[in-house]
């Protein structure tokens, strides 16, 4: 990153498995051609090794490639069975596999090519550095001299009432100091950039721009690492390698290369030497400070040591490039089916725990909008692709790319969106996926008490915390926000305002949720630089509407019903809006809309969820609909000009009778309004994508069931 020649970012991936190593004669020939071509340079590969995310499950060569749930749900991220070579899907929120598969033989070989990277072990680190007090003291002095002055300035600002005034300057100072202190502190800064419950907005904005680019390390060391890790001389693997890295990050650096077999261009990432030792020392020191805070700061309600241990374990797991390759392939299985998404593929013959090789993908950073326009690429379309893919990641499968900053998102010359760098992945627990969608429903309904209770399920608050004082704060902020239509809402405005609420109350934002906010904010920021009127929520709403209309899971059926019914009344305008917006989603299919509506109408409930409590309300609404359609049509027919010749033939006494009415003018107006709404909904459904006569099959089948007969009898009786 930041190379003077980097006008385009590239990286990539290919199907696992290269050819066998070349013969000795071929190797000799390659040895003579490798060195002269080292001067060739390539476009920049953007590599940013990620920040905080729930730790991935360790790679087990006898089992599948999965990831641990951040919530600790027993079934989330559990390993797939290793027996057999077939794909064994796991359940997700949409009833499809979550991409976990057994490891292949090539992946096992990659893992076995060298010793596994050091894992985080605070007990081992303490035993080691207790014997090296001078080393620890020198590093403590370096950290203290760098950060001590910063914290003193912040304290003085606070005492002098200048905290807000100087916040931006102090945030910039903090970013620079963390960058100077090295990888461990860069990771801490990036993690803090996603925590609105810990830092005010000025610090979040500054730390979000924190880049973990560091000085490159020796090319000789890098090439030696490649040969040692892969067990072959460079000349037996590559026809060309750039003589210096085209990108450098905190944990490694990247070269552009050409494979000897086949001439494929690849991106070759090599880990920094001895980086585990530096991380181990810094996290040991940070942990000692955390123990001090836990012991002497009474205001703390969470163990800081536990937080440090969890975070450090994640960082150490990023050192295993085999796991990064597994992450990329799992991501590809889940989201690579979209024709407008490109996912890196790994060349496992050239992968080890400290070296990873991917197909080279030429592309342009989404942030380089002049270059995109010069190529005739539509930035907003690319961002919309990113939003739709991100929503599937966050709310459908729950496995998501946790660091989609502009450098990790490339536009290919064909106009596709390429995701790069899979060192940092995270998972949204299944319960949280439903809770987030229900939270949106409560927001739309302005049900702030339910919103506040949602924070228990989202694990923002412990259930011992009284949410009563939070409700007025939510109402004060969101009442103004919701005066705008969904399409007009600015996501960053909402997150900043919500962050202000979180900062005032005892919230603990889970890592997965903070990363969700960050992901969508990054995408909206890219779009706003092109179109100031772009609203990410307007693009996301069709996806949410489609899920509410079609997802058969009981949790979302309840949310769907809650959105449509209020105070015992059915809100046709909400159903009309859901159909209009949901039909804009790429994955919308009218055939998926009918079954949930049929179940809502005639379903009698089950043993798990109990009886259908909405049944009486649905029956009452059905009676109103039948009346509106029949009486409304009768009134229109009676008042039609086409009846004028017939009326003229009637006796004068009959002609003087008042026009047919079915109530007061107000009642007639409501009846005709309901009729028009029902007809609009019917027209929307029948004209939407995927609708044909077969779409009504679930309805005709349901009408044969006893539940439908009792429903019809209740309607006739009404």
C-alpha positions as CSV (number, residue, x, y, z in Angstrom):
1,X,0.0,0.0,0.0
2,X,1.2,3.5,-0.7
3,X,3.8,2.5,-3.3
4,X,4.6,5.4,-5.7
5,X,3.5,3.3,-8.7
6,X,0.3,2.0,-7.1
7,X,-2.6,3.4,-9.2
8,X,-4.4,0.1,-9.3
9,X,-4.8,-2.5,-6.6
10,X,-4.6,-6.1,-7.4
11,X,-4.7,-9.5,-5.8
12,X,-6.5,-12.6,-6.4
13,X,-7.0,-16.3,-6.0
14,X,-7.3,-19.5,-8.0
15,X,-8.6,-22.9,-7.6
16,X,-6.5,-24.9,-5.2
17,X,-3.6,-27.0,-6.5
18,X,-0.7,-26.3,-8.8
19,X,1.3,-28.7,-10.9
20,X,4.1,-30.8,-9.5
21,X,7.5,-29.1,-9.1
22,X,9.5,-28.8,-12.3
23,X,12.2,-31.2,-13.3
24,X,15.8,-30.4,-12.6
25,X,16.5,-29.4,-16.2
26,X,13.5,-27.0,-16.2
27,X,14.6,-25.7,-12.9
28,X,18.0,-24.9,-14.3
29,X,16.5,-23.0,-17.1
30,X,14.2,-21.1,-14.8
31,X,17.1,-20.1,-12.6
32,X,18.6,-18.2,-15.5
33,X,15.4,-16.4,-16.3
34,X,14.2,-15.5,-12.9
35,X,16.9,-13.0,-12.0
36,X,16.8,-10.8,-15.1
37,X,13.1,-10.4,-14.8
38,X,13.2,-9.3,-11.2
39,X,13.2,-5.7,-12.3
40,X,9.7,-5.9,-13.7
41,X,7.1,-4.2,-11.5
42,X,3.5,-4.8,-11.2
43,X,0.5,-2.8,-10.1
44,X,0.0,-2.5,-6.4
45,X,-1.5,-5.3,-4.4
46,X,-3.5,-3.8,-1.5
47,X,-3.0,-5.9,1.6
48,X,-4.3,-4.9,5.0
49,X,-4.2,-7.5,7.7
50,X,-7.3,-7.1,9.7
51,X,-8.4,-5.9,13.1
52,X,-10.7,-7.2,15.8
53,X,-13.0,-10.1,15.0
54,X,-14.3,-13.1,16.9
55,X,-11.5,-15.6,16.7
56,X,-11.7,-18.3,14.0
57,X,-11.7,-21.8,15.2
58,X,-8.2,-23.3,15.0
59,X,-7.3,-25.3,11.9
60,X,-7.6,-29.0,12.6
61,X,-6.2,-31.1,9.8
62,X,-8.5,-33.9,10.7
63,X,-11.7,-31.8,10.5
64,X,-13.3,-29.0,8.5
65,X,-12.5,-25.3,8.1
66,X,-14.8,-23.3,10.2
67,X,-14.9,-20.3,12.5
68,X,-16.0,-19.8,16.1
69,X,-19.1,-17.9,16.8
70,X,-18.6,-14.6,18.6
71,X,-21.6,-15.4,20.7
72,X,-20.5,-18.8,21.8
73,X,-23.5,-20.5,20.2
74,X,-22.8,-24.2,20.3
75,X,-23.8,-24.8,16.7
76,X,-22.3,-21.7,15.1
77,X,-19.0,-22.4,13.4
78,X,-18.8,-26.0,14.6
79,X,-16.6,-28.3,12.6
80,X,-18.1,-30.3,9.8
81,X,-17.6,-34.0,10.0
82,X,-14.5,-35.2,8.3
83,X,-15.8,-38.5,7.0
84,X,-16.2,-38.6,3.3
85,X,-15.3,-36.1,0.6
86,X,-18.8,-34.6,0.1
87,X,-20.1,-31.2,1.2
88,X,-22.0,-31.4,4.5
89,X,-24.0,-28.3,4.9
90,X,-25.0,-26.7,8.2
91,X,-28.1,-24.8,9.0
92,X,-28.1,-21.0,8.7
93,X,-30.8,-18.4,8.9
94,X,-31.9,-19.3,5.4
95,X,-31.7,-23.0,5.8
96,X,-28.7,-23.4,3.6
97,X,-25.1,-24.5,4.3
98,X,-22.7,-22.0,5.9
99,X,-19.8,-23.0,3.8
100,X,-18.0,-25.3,6.2
101,X,-16.4,-28.3,4.5
102,X,-13.7,-30.9,5.4
103,X,-10.1,-29.9,4.6
104,X,-8.7,-31.3,1.3
105,X,-5.5,-33.2,1.1
106,X,-3.8,-30.1,-0.6
107,X,-4.8,-28.0,2.4
108,X,-3.4,-30.6,4.8
109,X,-0.1,-30.5,3.0
110,X,0.0,-26.7,3.1
111,X,-0.5,-26.8,6.8
112,X,2.2,-29.4,7.3
113,X,4.9,-27.6,5.2
114,X,6.3,-25.8,8.3
115,X,5.7,-25.5,12.0
116,X,2.5,-23.9,13.0
117,X,2.7,-20.2,13.9
118,X,3.0,-19.4,17.5
119,X,-0.3,-19.2,19.4
120,X,-1.2,-16.7,22.0
121,X,-0.3,-18.1,25.5
122,X,-0.1,-15.4,28.2
123,X,1.2,-17.9,30.8
124,X,4.1,-18.8,28.5
125,X,4.8,-15.1,27.7
126,X,4.8,-14.2,31.5
127,X,7.3,-17.0,32.2
128,X,9.5,-15.9,29.4
129,X,9.6,-12.2,30.1
130,X,9.8,-12.5,33.8
131,X,13.3,-13.7,33.0
132,X,14.0,-10.7,30.7
133,X,13.2,-7.6,32.9
134,X,15.6,-5.3,30.9
135,X,13.8,-6.1,27.6
136,X,10.4,-5.5,29.2
137,X,11.6,-2.2,30.9
138,X,13.0,-0.8,27.7
139,X,9.8,-1.5,25.8
140,X,7.7,-0.1,28.6
141,X,9.7,3.1,28.6
142,X,9.3,3.4,24.8
143,X,5.5,2.9,25.1
144,X,5.2,5.3,28.1
145,X,7.2,8.1,26.5
146,X,5.0,7.9,23.4
147,X,1.6,7.5,25.0
148,X,2.2,9.2,28.3
149,X,2.3,12.7,26.9
150,X,-0.9,12.1,24.9
151,X,-2.9,10.9,27.9
152,X,-1.6,13.9,30.0
153,X,-2.8,16.3,27.2
154,X,-6.2,14.6,27.3
155,X,-6.5,15.0,31.0
156,X,-5.5,18.6,30.9
157,X,-8.0,19.2,28.1
158,X,-10.7,17.7,30.2
159,X,-9.8,19.8,33.2
160,X,-9.8,23.0,31.2
161,X,-13.1,22.2,29.4
162,X,-11.4,21.8,26.0
163,X,-12.0,18.1,25.5
164,X,-14.4,18.6,22.6
165,X,-12.5,21.5,21.1
166,X,-9.2,19.6,20.9
167,X,-10.7,16.1,20.3
168,X,-9.8,16.0,16.6
169,X,-6.2,17.1,17.2
170,X,-5.8,14.6,20.0
171,X,-7.3,11.8,17.8
172,X,-4.8,12.5,15.1
173,X,-1.9,12.4,17.6
174,X,-3.2,9.1,18.9
175,X,-3.3,7.6,15.4
176,X,0.3,8.6,14.7
177,X,1.6,7.3,18.0
178,X,-0.1,3.9,17.6
179,X,1.3,3.6,14.1
180,X,4.8,4.3,15.4
181,X,4.5,1.8,18.2
182,X,4.0,-1.1,15.8
183,X,1.6,-3.9,14.8
184,X,0.1,-4.7,18.3
185,X,-0.8,-1.1,18.9
186,X,-2.0,-0.6,15.3
187,X,-4.4,-3.5,15.9
188,X,-5.6,-1.9,19.1
189,X,-6.3,1.3,17.3
190,X,-8.2,-0.4,14.6
191,X,-10.3,-2.3,17.1
192,X,-11.1,0.9,19.0
193,X,-12.2,2.5,15.7
194,X,-15.3,0.2,15.7
195,X,-16.3,0.9,19.3
196,X,-18.7,3.9,19.7
197,X,-19.4,2.8,23.2
198,X,-15.8,3.5,24.2
199,X,-14.7,6.5,22.2
200,X,-16.4,9.7,21.0
201,X,-17.1,10.2,17.3
202,X,-13.9,12.4,16.6
203,X,-11.7,9.5,17.7
204,X,-13.7,6.9,15.8
205,X,-13.4,8.9,12.5
206,X,-9.6,9.4,12.9
207,X,-8.8,5.8,13.9
208,X,-10.9,4.5,11.1
209,X,-8.3,5.9,8.7
210,X,-5.5,4.2,10.7
211,X,-3.4,2.3,8.2
212,X,-1.2,-0.5,9.3
213,X,1.4,0.1,6.6
214,X,4.9,-0.2,8.0
215,X,8.4,-0.1,6.6
216,X,9.2,-3.2,4.5
217,X,11.6,-5.8,5.7
218,X,14.5,-7.3,3.8
219,X,13.7,-8.8,0.4
220,X,16.4,-11.4,1.0
221,X,14.7,-12.5,4.2
222,X,11.4,-12.6,2.5
223,X,12.7,-14.8,-0.4
224,X,14.5,-17.0,2.1
225,X,11.2,-17.4,4.0
226,X,9.4,-18.5,0.8
227,X,12.0,-21.1,0.0
228,X,12.1,-22.4,3.6
229,X,8.3,-22.5,3.9
230,X,7.5,-24.1,0.5
231,X,10.6,-26.3,0.5
232,X,11.9,-25.4,-2.9
233,X,14.2,-22.8,-4.5
234,X,12.4,-19.8,-6.0
235,X,13.6,-20.8,-9.5
236,X,11.7,-24.0,-9.3
237,X,8.4,-22.2,-8.6
238,X,8.5,-18.7,-10.2
239,X,9.6,-17.4,-13.5
240,X,9.4,-13.8,-12.2
241,X,9.1,-12.0,-8.8
242,X,9.2,-8.3,-8.3
243,X,12.5,-7.4,-6.6
244,X,10.8,-5.4,-3.9
245,X,7.3,-5.6,-2.3
246,X,4.4,-3.8,-4.0
247,X,2.6,-3.6,-0.6
248,X,3.6,-3.8,3.0
249,X,1.4,-4.2,6.1
250,X,1.9,-4.9,9.8
251,X,2.0,-8.6,9.5
252,X,3.5,-9.2,6.0
253,X,4.3,-7.9,2.6
254,X,3.3,-8.8,-1.0
255,X,5.2,-9.4,-4.2
256,X,3.8,-9.9,-7.7
257,X,5.1,-13.1,-9.4
258,X,4.6,-15.4,-12.3
259,X,4.5,-19.1,-11.8
260,X,7.0,-21.2,-13.7
261,X,4.4,-23.8,-14.5
262,X,1.7,-22.3,-16.8
263,X,2.9,-18.7,-16.5
264,X,0.0,-17.7,-14.2
265,X,0.4,-14.3,-12.5
266,X,0.0,-14.4,-8.8
267,X,0.2,-12.4,-5.6
268,X,2.7,-13.8,-3.1
269,X,2.3,-12.7,0.5
270,X,5.1,-13.3,3.0
271,X,4.9,-13.0,6.7
272,X,7.4,-10.7,8.6
273,X,10.1,-12.6,10.4
274,X,9.9,-12.8,14.2
275,X,6.7,-10.9,14.3
276,X,5.1,-13.3,16.9
277,X,7.9,-12.3,19.4
278,X,7.1,-8.6,19.0
279,X,3.4,-9.2,19.4
280,X,4.0,-11.5,22.4
281,X,6.1,-8.8,24.2
282,X,3.6,-6.0,23.6
283,X,0.5,-8.0,24.6
284,X,2.4,-9.2,27.7
285,X,2.9,-5.6,28.7
286,X,-0.6,-4.6,27.8
287,X,-1.9,-7.5,29.9
288,X,0.1,-6.5,32.9
289,X,-1.5,-3.0,32.6
290,X,-4.9,-4.7,32.3
291,X,-4.4,-6.7,35.5
292,X,-3.5,-3.5,37.3
293,X,-6.7,-1.8,36.0
294,X,-8.9,-4.8,37.0
295,X,-7.4,-4.7,40.5
296,X,-7.6,-1.0,41.3
297,X,-10.3,0.6,39.1
298,X,-13.6,-0.1,40.9
299,X,-15.7,1.4,38.1
300,X,-14.9,-1.4,35.7
301,X,-17.7,-4.0,35.3
302,X,-15.8,-6.2,32.7
303,X,-12.5,-7.9,33.1
304,X,-10.0,-6.0,31.0
305,X,-7.6,-9.0,31.2
306,X,-10.3,-11.1,29.5
307,X,-10.7,-8.6,26.8
308,X,-7.0,-8.4,26.1
309,X,-6.7,-12.2,26.0
310,X,-9.6,-12.5,23.5
311,X,-8.2,-9.7,21.3
312,X,-4.6,-11.0,21.4
313,X,-5.8,-14.5,20.5
314,X,-7.5,-13.1,17.3
315,X,-4.3,-11.2,16.3
316,X,-2.2,-14.3,16.7
317,X,-4.6,-16.4,14.6
318,X,-4.1,-14.0,11.7
319,X,-0.5,-15.2,11.6
320,X,-1.7,-18.5,10.1
321,X,-2.0,-18.0,6.3
322,X,-3.5,-21.5,5.9
323,X,-6.5,-20.3,7.9
324,X,-6.7,-17.2,5.7
325,X,-6.8,-19.4,2.6
326,X,-9.6,-21.5,4.2
327,X,-11.5,-18.3,5.0
328,X,-11.2,-17.2,1.4
329,X,-12.6,-20.5,0.0
330,X,-15.4,-20.5,2.6
331,X,-16.3,-17.0,1.6
332,X,-16.3,-18.1,-2.1
333,X,-18.6,-21.0,-1.4
334,X,-21.2,-18.7,0.2
335,X,-21.1,-15.6,-1.9
336,X,-19.1,-16.3,-5.1
337,X,-22.3,-17.4,-6.8
338,X,-23.2,-13.8,-7.5
339,X,-22.2,-13.0,-11.1
340,X,-21.0,-9.5,-10.1
341,X,-18.7,-10.7,-7.2
342,X,-15.1,-12.0,-7.5
343,X,-13.6,-13.9,-4.6
344,X,-9.9,-14.7,-4.4
345,X,-9.0,-18.3,-5.0
346,X,-6.0,-19.9,-3.4
347,X,-3.2,-21.9,-5.0
348,X,-2.6,-24.4,-2.3
349,X,0.6,-25.8,-3.8
350,X,2.3,-22.5,-2.9
351,X,0.8,-22.0,0.6
352,X,2.2,-22.6,4.0
353,X,1.4,-21.2,7.5
354,X,3.6,-18.1,6.6
355,X,3.3,-17.8,2.8
356,X,0.1,-17.6,0.8
357,X,-0.2,-17.4,-3.0
358,X,-3.3,-16.2,-4.9
359,X,-4.2,-15.6,-8.6
360,X,-3.5,-12.0,-9.6
361,X,-6.6,-9.9,-10.1
362,X,-6.2,-6.6,-11.8
363,X,-8.5,-4.0,-10.5
364,X,-8.9,-0.4,-9.2
365,X,-9.6,0.7,-5.7
366,X,-13.2,1.9,-5.2
367,X,-11.7,5.0,-3.6
368,X,-9.9,5.9,-6.9
369,X,-12.9,7.3,-8.6
370,X,-11.2,9.2,-11.3
371,X,-9.6,6.0,-12.6
372,X,-13.0,4.2,-12.3
373,X,-14.7,6.9,-14.4
374,X,-11.9,6.8,-16.9
375,X,-12.7,3.1,-17.4
376,X,-16.4,3.8,-17.7
377,X,-17.2,2.0,-14.4
378,X,-20.2,2.9,-12.3
379,X,-19.1,3.5,-8.7
380,X,-22.7,3.5,-7.3
381,X,-23.4,0.2,-9.0
382,X,-20.3,-1.3,-7.5
383,X,-21.2,0.0,-4.1
384,X,-24.7,-1.4,-4.4
385,X,-23.1,-4.8,-5.3
386,X,-21.1,-4.5,-2.1
387,X,-24.1,-3.6,0.0
388,X,-26.2,-6.5,-1.3
389,X,-23.3,-9.0,-0.8
390,X,-22.6,-7.5,2.7
391,X,-26.3,-7.9,3.7
392,X,-26.1,-11.6,2.7
393,X,-22.9,-11.9,4.8
394,X,-24.3,-10.2,7.9
395,X,-27.9,-11.3,8.0
396,X,-28.2,-14.5,5.9
397,X,-25.2,-16.7,6.4
398,X,-23.6,-14.8,9.3
399,X,-20.0,-15.2,8.0
400,X,-18.6,-11.9,6.9
401,X,-15.5,-10.1,5.7
402,X,-14.7,-7.9,8.7
403,X,-12.5,-5.4,7.1
404,X,-14.0,-4.1,3.8
405,X,-12.0,-0.9,3.7
406,X,-11.6,0.7,0.2
407,X,-8.2,-1.0,-0.3
408,X,-9.8,-4.4,0.1
409,X,-12.5,-3.8,-2.5
410,X,-11.5,-3.7,-6.1
411,X,-13.4,-2.9,-9.3
412,X,-12.3,-5.3,-12.1
413,X,-12.2,-4.0,-15.7
414,X,-15.4,-6.0,-16.3
415,X,-17.2,-4.0,-13.6
416,X,-17.3,-6.7,-11.0
417,X,-16.5,-6.3,-7.3
418,X,-13.5,-8.2,-6.0
419,X,-13.1,-8.8,-2.2
420,X,-9.5,-9.2,-1.0
421,X,-7.7,-10.1,2.2
422,X,-9.4,-12.7,4.3
423,X,-7.2,-12.7,7.4
424,X,-10.0,-11.1,9.4
425,X,-13.4,-12.7,9.3
426,X,-16.2,-12.6,11.8
427,X,-19.6,-14.2,12.4
428,X,-23.0,-12.9,13.3
429,X,-24.7,-15.4,15.7
430,X,-28.0,-16.7,14.3
431,X,-30.0,-15.2,17.2
432,X,-28.4,-11.8,16.5
433,X,-29.3,-12.0,12.8
434,X,-33.0,-12.2,13.6
435,X,-32.7,-9.7,16.4
436,X,-31.2,-7.1,14.0
437,X,-34.1,-7.5,11.6
438,X,-36.6,-7.3,14.4
439,X,-34.8,-4.2,15.6
440,X,-35.4,-2.6,12.2
441,X,-39.1,-3.5,12.5
442,X,-39.3,-1.9,15.9
443,X,-37.5,1.1,14.6
444,X,-40.0,1.5,11.7
445,X,-42.9,1.1,14.2
446,X,-41.3,3.6,16.6
447,X,-41.6,1.0,19.3
448,X,-38.8,2.3,21.4
449,X,-39.5,0.2,24.4
450,X,-39.2,-2.9,22.2
451,X,-36.0,-1.4,20.7
452,X,-34.5,-1.0,24.2
453,X,-35.4,-4.6,25.1
454,X,-33.8,-5.8,21.8
455,X,-30.4,-4.7,23.3
456,X,-30.6,-7.7,25.7
457,X,-30.9,-10.1,22.8
458,X,-28.2,-8.3,20.9
459,X,-26.0,-8.6,24.0
460,X,-25.5,-4.8,24.2
461,X,-26.8,-4.9,27.8
462,X,-26.9,-7.3,30.6
463,X,-30.4,-8.2,31.6
464,X,-29.8,-6.7,35.0
465,X,-29.7,-3.3,33.5
466,X,-33.0,-1.3,33.5
467,X,-33.7,0.0,30.0
468,X,-36.4,2.5,31.2
469,X,-34.0,5.5,31.1
470,X,-32.8,4.6,27.6
471,X,-36.2,4.7,26.0
472,X,-36.6,8.6,26.1
473,X,-33.0,8.9,24.6
474,X,-33.9,6.6,21.7
475,X,-37.2,8.5,21.1
476,X,-35.5,11.9,21.2
477,X,-33.0,10.8,18.5
478,X,-35.0,8.5,16.3
479,X,-38.2,10.6,16.1
480,X,-36.3,13.2,14.2
481,X,-34.5,10.7,12.0
482,X,-37.7,8.8,11.1
483,X,-39.4,12.0,9.8
484,X,-37.4,11.2,6.7
485,X,-38.4,8.3,4.4
486,X,-36.3,5.1,4.5
487,X,-34.8,6.1,1.2
488,X,-33.6,9.4,2.6
489,X,-31.9,8.1,5.8
490,X,-28.2,8.6,6.0
491,X,-26.6,5.6,7.7
492,X,-23.6,7.4,9.1
493,X,-26.0,10.0,10.7
494,X,-27.9,7.2,12.4
495,X,-24.7,5.4,13.6
496,X,-23.2,8.6,14.9
497,X,-26.4,9.5,16.7
498,X,-26.8,6.0,18.1
499,X,-23.2,6.0,19.1
500,X,-23.9,9.1,21.2
501,X,-26.7,7.2,23.0
502,X,-24.5,4.2,23.5
503,X,-21.7,6.4,24.9
504,X,-24.0,7.8,27.6
505,X,-25.3,4.4,28.9
506,X,-23.7,1.2,30.1
507,X,-23.6,-0.5,26.7
508,X,-21.1,-3.1,25.6
509,X,-21.2,-3.3,21.8
510,X,-20.3,-6.9,20.6
511,X,-17.5,-7.0,18.2
512,X,-19.6,-8.4,15.4
513,X,-22.1,-5.5,15.6
514,X,-19.4,-2.9,15.6
515,X,-17.9,-4.4,12.5
516,X,-21.3,-4.5,10.8
517,X,-21.6,-0.7,11.4
518,X,-18.1,-0.2,10.1
519,X,-18.7,-2.3,7.0
520,X,-21.9,-0.4,5.9
521,X,-20.4,3.0,6.9
522,X,-17.4,2.4,4.6
523,X,-19.6,1.5,1.7
524,X,-21.8,4.5,2.2
525,X,-18.8,6.7,2.4
526,X,-17.5,5.5,-0.9
527,X,-20.9,6.2,-2.5
528,X,-21.3,9.6,-0.9
529,X,-18.0,10.8,-2.5
530,X,-19.7,10.2,-5.9
531,X,-23.3,11.1,-5.1
532,X,-24.0,13.2,-1.9
533,X,-27.6,12.0,-2.0
534,X,-26.8,8.3,-1.9
535,X,-28.4,6.5,1.1
536,X,-27.2,3.1,2.0
537,X,-30.4,2.3,3.9
538,X,-32.5,3.0,0.8
539,X,-30.4,0.3,-1.0
540,X,-30.6,-2.1,1.9
541,X,-34.3,-1.8,2.5
542,X,-35.3,-4.0,-0.5
543,X,-33.2,-6.9,1.0
544,X,-34.9,-6.5,4.4
545,X,-38.3,-6.3,2.8
546,X,-37.6,-9.5,0.8
547,X,-36.5,-11.3,3.9
548,X,-39.6,-10.3,5.8
549,X,-41.8,-11.4,3.0
550,X,-40.2,-14.7,2.2
551,X,-38.2,-16.1,5.1
552,X,-40.2,-19.0,6.6
553,X,-38.4,-19.0,9.9
554,X,-40.7,-18.4,12.9
555,X,-38.6,-15.5,14.2
556,X,-39.1,-13.5,11.0
557,X,-42.8,-14.6,10.7
558,X,-43.3,-12.9,14.1
559,X,-41.5,-9.8,12.9
560,X,-43.5,-9.8,9.7
561,X,-46.8,-10.0,11.6
562,X,-45.6,-7.3,14.1
563,X,-44.9,-5.0,11.2
564,X,-48.3,-5.5,9.6
565,X,-50.6,-5.4,12.7
566,X,-50.8,-2.6,15.2
567,X,-53.5,-2.1,17.8
568,X,-55.5,-4.9,16.3
569,X,-55.5,-3.3,12.8
570,X,-54.0,-4.6,9.6
571,X,-51.8,-2.0,7.9
572,X,-52.2,-2.5,4.1
573,X,-49.9,0.4,3.4
574,X,-47.1,-1.6,5.1
575,X,-47.7,-4.7,3.0
576,X,-47.9,-2.6,-0.1
577,X,-44.6,-0.9,0.7
578,X,-42.9,-4.3,1.5
579,X,-44.0,-5.7,-1.8
580,X,-42.9,-2.6,-3.7
581,X,-39.5,-2.5,-2.1
582,X,-38.9,-6.3,-1.8
583,X,-39.5,-6.7,-5.5
584,X,-36.4,-4.5,-6.1
585,X,-34.2,-7.1,-4.5
586,X,-32.1,-9.3,-6.8
587,X,-33.2,-12.4,-5.0
588,X,-36.9,-11.6,-5.0
589,X,-39.3,-14.3,-6.2
590,X,-43.1,-13.9,-5.9
591,X,-43.4,-17.7,-5.4
592,X,-41.7,-17.2,-2.0
593,X,-44.2,-14.6,-0.9
594,X,-47.4,-16.7,-1.0
595,X,-46.6,-19.4,1.5
596,X,-45.8,-17.1,4.5
597,X,-49.0,-15.0,3.8
598,X,-51.1,-18.2,3.5
599,X,-49.7,-19.4,6.8
600,X,-50.4,-16.0,8.4
601,X,-54.0,-16.2,7.2
602,X,-55.1,-19.8,7.7
603,X,-52.4,-21.2,10.0
604,X,-53.6,-22.5,13.3
605,X,-50.2,-22.5,15.0
606,X,-48.2,-25.5,16.2
607,X,-47.0,-27.2,19.4
608,X,-43.8,-25.1,19.5
609,X,-45.1,-21.6,18.9
610,X,-48.7,-22.1,20.3
611,X,-51.9,-21.1,18.6
612,X,-52.1,-18.5,15.9
613,X,-53.0,-15.5,18.0
614,X,-53.5,-13.3,14.9
615,X,-56.3,-15.6,13.6
616,X,-59.2,-13.5,15.0
617,X,-57.6,-10.3,13.6
618,X,-57.1,-11.9,10.2
619,X,-60.7,-13.1,10.1
620,X,-62.0,-9.6,11.0
621,X,-59.8,-8.1,8.3
622,X,-60.9,-10.6,5.7
623,X,-64.5,-9.7,6.4
624,X,-63.7,-6.0,5.8
625,X,-61.9,-6.9,2.6
626,X,-64.8,-8.9,1.2
627,X,-67.2,-6.1,2.1
628,X,-64.9,-3.5,0.5
629,X,-64.6,-5.4,-2.7
630,X,-68.3,-6.4,-3.0
631,X,-69.9,-3.3,-1.8
632,X,-67.4,-1.0,-3.4
633,X,-67.9,-2.6,-6.8
634,X,-71.7,-2.4,-6.2
635,X,-71.5,1.3,-5.4
636,X,-69.3,2.0,-8.5
637,X,-71.6,0.1,-10.7
638,X,-74.7,1.8,-9.4
639,X,-73.2,5.2,-9.9
640,X,-71.7,4.4,-13.3
641,X,-72.7,6.6,-16.3
642,X,-73.4,3.5,-18.2
643,X,-76.6,3.0,-16.2
644,X,-77.9,6.4,-17.1
645,X,-80.2,5.1,-20.0
646,X,-81.7,2.5,-17.7
647,X,-82.2,5.0,-14.9
648,X,-84.0,7.4,-17.4
649,X,-86.6,4.7,-18.0
650,X,-87.5,4.4,-14.3
651,X,-90.5,6.2,-12.8
652,X,-89.8,9.7,-11.6
653,X,-90.5,8.7,-8.0
654,X,-87.7,6.1,-8.2
655,X,-85.3,8.5,-9.9
656,X,-85.7,10.9,-7.0
657,X,-84.5,8.4,-4.5
658,X,-81.2,9.2,-2.9
659,X,-78.1,7.4,-4.3
660,X,-77.2,4.0,-2.8
661,X,-75.0,4.4,0.3
662,X,-73.4,1.8,2.7
663,X,-72.9,4.2,5.5
664,X,-71.8,7.8,6.3
665,X,-69.6,9.6,3.7
666,X,-66.6,8.9,6.0
667,X,-67.4,5.2,6.2
668,X,-67.8,5.0,2.4
669,X,-64.4,6.8,2.0
670,X,-62.7,4.3,4.3
671,X,-64.3,1.4,2.5
672,X,-63.2,2.6,-0.9
673,X,-59.7,3.4,0.4
674,X,-59.4,-0.2,1.6
675,X,-60.7,-1.6,-1.7
676,X,-58.1,0.5,-3.6
677,X,-55.3,-0.7,-1.3
678,X,-56.2,-4.3,-1.7
679,X,-56.4,-4.0,-5.5
680,X,-52.9,-2.3,-5.5
681,X,-51.4,-5.0,-3.4
682,X,-52.9,-7.6,-5.7
683,X,-51.6,-5.8,-8.7
684,X,-48.1,-5.5,-7.2
685,X,-48.0,-9.2,-6.4
686,X,-49.3,-10.4,-9.7
687,X,-47.0,-8.2,-11.7
688,X,-43.8,-8.9,-9.7
689,X,-40.9,-11.1,-10.7
690,X,-41.5,-14.8,-10.6
691,X,-45.3,-14.7,-10.4
692,X,-47.4,-17.1,-12.5
693,X,-50.4,-19.3,-11.8
694,X,-48.1,-21.9,-10.2
695,X,-47.3,-19.3,-7.5
696,X,-50.9,-19.8,-6.2
697,X,-50.4,-23.5,-5.6
698,X,-49.7,-23.1,-1.9
699,X,-53.0,-21.1,-1.6
700,X,-55.1,-23.7,-3.4
701,X,-53.5,-26.5,-1.3
702,X,-54.2,-24.6,1.9
703,X,-57.8,-24.1,1.1
704,X,-58.2,-27.9,1.2
705,X,-57.1,-28.0,4.8
706,X,-59.5,-28.0,7.8
707,X,-57.9,-24.8,9.0
708,X,-59.0,-23.1,5.8
709,X,-62.5,-24.3,6.0
710,X,-62.9,-23.0,9.6
711,X,-61.4,-19.7,8.4
712,X,-63.9,-19.4,5.6
713,X,-66.8,-20.4,7.9
714,X,-65.7,-17.6,10.3
715,X,-65.6,-15.2,7.4
716,X,-69.0,-16.1,6.1
717,X,-70.4,-15.9,9.6
718,X,-68.9,-12.4,9.9
